[in-house]
């Protein structure tokens, strides 16, 4: 470790020593009639490991972990690595010194996920990873401590949103694709969604594809360069709202009226939608993914085991496609004292009979991700086979059973009013 990284790590180690997420948030969650309330008597320690606080999405993620933990008597050790892989690894290595038993994470590099989650397995830390994961690496490959992998169906969601935008411009026009971080799982899935949408709309001309790296600061100059070279643009997709804000700044400076679609649902972009300056966005609701992951770690620490299809799941995404839906979503997500979730109701341990994820979920078929017809073109290693439970779940009915179970469990919809205000009315999963 270099001198600079050593100093960074010392500051980092000091920062994660502070406990967060404690104290009542004024929620009034219900406990099921058969619930064992003594499960809340013992405080456990949860590490929230992620790589940046520099955007609203991840601030929402941190808030979701904090709020859920406060209701589940989990003390939070927050570890923000600022894109430093050494700090990411060191945080897991040193977690037992801080009595950490569980971990929720968004790993910065998909290639590092088997190493980092394998390290957590050896440390005896129950872990849930979100969004970024390596091809041909599943929770069952890592071990019993890798509880689950959660993500949004970025391919399907992006394809749906981009097709909606292409239809809005009459199926013909000049299109710019602003990708996120090449090689990052969710970014790559979104680009496959764009490619599939383009195949359905042959009248759309892709005039440029540039990397905005999910940042308005990076996106502004590259989009300015595209506009200088190509002039007129009719539609643009950006892999994040923050990137889209940079793109809209460039478009407006040249008085170019183009539809812009993006991903995340952050306040600044929602304001642009309300003003008619942005077309639509996919609301991933990082706070929900964080809370759901936290509740599942709580369940794991209290003896709940998941079936194979439950270990890899998509969470539902709302396409905010109207100014009204953007306004309501912003109010519910960013302008209330707490998120609109009943955190204890998410727990199967606390609510064995009436647990409710408060979002639509569906199991992931690993072959849909990595197989010959999947979005990721990484060849399956010759020495690798999917664990038997994944290979059999399509034929033995367990995949469809879990899909139906989670659809029936989704009864309390905190964003029902938002969906009612959208044109599509759907949750994409």
Secondary structure as UniProt FT lines:
FT   HELIX           3..15
FT   TURN            16..17
FT   STRAND          19..20
FT   TURN            33..34
FT   HELIX           37..40
FT   STRAND          44..50
FT   HELIX           56..71
FT   TURN            72..73
FT   STRAND          74..80
FT   TURN            82..83
FT   HELIX           85..93
FT   HELIX           95..98
FT   STRAND          100..105
FT   HELIX           110..112
FT   HELIX           113..122
FT   TURN            123..124
FT   STRAND          126..130
FT   TURN            135..136
FT   HELIX           139..142
FT   TURN            144..145
FT   STRAND          146..152
FT   HELIX           154..168
FT   TURN            169..171
FT   STRAND          173..179
FT   TURN            182..183
FT   HELIX           185..200
FT   TURN            202..203
FT   STRAND          204..211
FT   TURN            213..214
FT   HELIX           216..230
FT   STRAND          235..238
FT   HELIX           241..253
FT   TURN            254..255
FT   STRAND          259..264
FT   HELIX           267..274
FT   TURN            275..276
FT   STRAND          280..283
FT   HELIX           286..301
FT   TURN            302..303
FT   HELIX           308..311
FT   STRAND          312..315
FT   STRAND          317..320
FT   HELIX           323..334
FT   HELIX           344..346
FT   TURN            348..350
FT   TURN            352..354
FT   STRAND          361..363
FT   HELIX           366..370
FT   TURN            372..373
FT   TURN            382..383
FT   HELIX           388..392
FT   TURN            393..395
FT   HELIX           398..409
FT   TURN            414..415
FT   HELIX           416..421
FT   STRAND          427..428
//
